[in-house]
Amino acid sequence: MKVTRIIAICLAVCMLLTLPICASSTRASEQLNSYSVYPYRASGELNVSVSISGTLDVTKIGCEVIRVYEQVGSVWVLREYLREDDPNMSWDSRVYLYTHTFDANDNSEYRVYVTIFAEDPDGRDTRSFTYYV
């Protein structure tokens, strides 16, 4: 009898603990469905590929800022700076797919800082990333 009662209590606790997991959303936020930022190097170039998918209500989407720093000795020097209002940084759409290309030295180390966003009538959501390439 005690074993059955203990098993019943354990099952009830397990069910209560899994309830929040079942109720969670698979979306990244109220504005962002999914996103990825992928910086990579090619010969003489540094590319930053950005893919963002917004929810149905999104009116504007893209990159808020991209900053590219080059390591010179022990110091990081700003080499490129793009803002949201620069060409191809944002679109009035629900999907943003673009690869930004920058000149790069093959022997240098780079730090890339990217902030993405999605905007709808209720607000804006941003996510920031830093990569070393």
C-alpha positions in Angstrom: 0.0 0.0 0.0 2.8 2.5 0.9 4.7 1.7 -2.3 1.6 2.5 -4.4 1.1 5.8 -2.6 4.8 6.7 -3.1 4.6 5.9 -6.8 1.4 8.0 -7.1 3.1 11.0 -5.4 6.2 10.7 -7.6 4.0 10.6 -10.8 2.1 13.6 -9.6 5.3 15.6 -9.0 6.7 14.6 -12.4 3.5 15.7 -14.1 3.6 19.1 -12.3 7.3 19.6 -13.3 6.7 18.9 -17.0 3.7 21.2 -17.2 5.7 24.4 -17.8 7.7 22.6 -20.5 4.6 21.6 -22.4 3.2 25.2 -22.2 6.3 27.0 -23.5 6.4 28.5 -27.0 8.9 27.5 -29.7 9.2 31.1 -30.9 12.2 33.1 -29.9 10.0 36.0 -28.8 6.8 37.9 -29.7 8.6 39.4 -32.8 11.2 36.8 -33.7 10.4 33.4 -34.9 14.0 32.2 -35.6 17.4 33.8 -36.4 21.0 32.9 -37.1 24.1 34.9 -37.6 27.1 33.2 -39.3 30.4 35.1 -39.8 33.0 33.3 -42.0 36.1 34.2 -43.9 37.0 33.7 -47.5 40.2 34.8 -49.2 40.5 38.5 -48.7 36.9 38.8 -47.3 34.9 38.6 -44.1 31.3 37.6 -44.6 28.5 37.9 -42.2 25.4 35.9 -43.2 22.2 36.9 -41.4 18.9 35.0 -41.5 15.9 36.3 -39.5 12.3 35.2 -39.6 9.7 37.3 -37.8 6.2 36.6 -36.6 3.1 37.4 -38.7 2.8 41.0 -37.3 6.4 42.0 -38.0 6.7 45.2 -40.1 10.4 45.7 -40.2 13.3 43.3 -39.7 17.1 43.2 -40.1 20.4 44.3 -38.5 20.4 47.2 -36.1 24.2 47.4 -36.2 27.3 45.5 -37.5 30.7 46.4 -36.2 33.9 44.7 -37.4 37.1 45.1 -35.4 40.5 44.0 -36.5 43.1 43.1 -33.9 46.3 45.2 -34.3 48.8 44.0 -31.8 46.9 43.8 -28.5 44.3 46.5 -29.5 40.9 46.0 -31.4 40.5 48.7 -34.1 37.1 49.4 -35.6 37.3 48.8 -39.3 33.7 48.7 -40.4 30.5 50.1 -38.9 27.0 49.7 -40.4 23.8 51.0 -38.9 20.2 50.1 -39.5 19.6 52.9 -42.0 22.6 51.8 -44.2 21.7 50.0 -47.5 20.5 46.3 -47.1 20.6 46.5 -43.3 16.8 46.2 -42.8 13.7 45.5 -44.8 10.0 46.2 -44.5 9.3 42.4 -44.5 8.9 39.4 -42.2 12.0 37.6 -43.5 15.6 39.0 -43.7 18.3 37.0 -45.6 21.5 38.8 -46.5 25.2 38.4 -46.5 27.3 41.4 -45.7 30.8 41.4 -47.2 33.8 43.3 -45.9 37.5 43.4 -47.0 39.8 41.5 -44.7 43.4 40.7 -44.3 44.1 37.0 -44.4 46.6 37.2 -41.6 44.4 39.2 -39.2 42.0 38.3 -36.4 38.6 39.9 -36.4 35.8 40.5 -33.9 32.3 40.9 -35.3 29.5 42.4 -33.2 26.0 42.1 -34.7 22.7 43.2 -33.3 19.6 41.9 -35.1 16.0 43.1 -34.6 12.4 42.5 -35.5 9.7 45.2 -35.1 5.9 45.1 -34.9 3.3 47.6 -33.8 3.8 46.5 -30.2 7.5 47.0 -30.0 11.0 45.8 -31.0 13.0 42.8 -30.0 16.8 42.8 -30.4 19.5 40.1 -29.9 23.3 40.8 -29.9 26.1 38.5 -30.8 29.9 38.7 -30.7 32.1 36.4 -32.8 35.8 36.0 -33.3 37.0 35.0 -36.8 
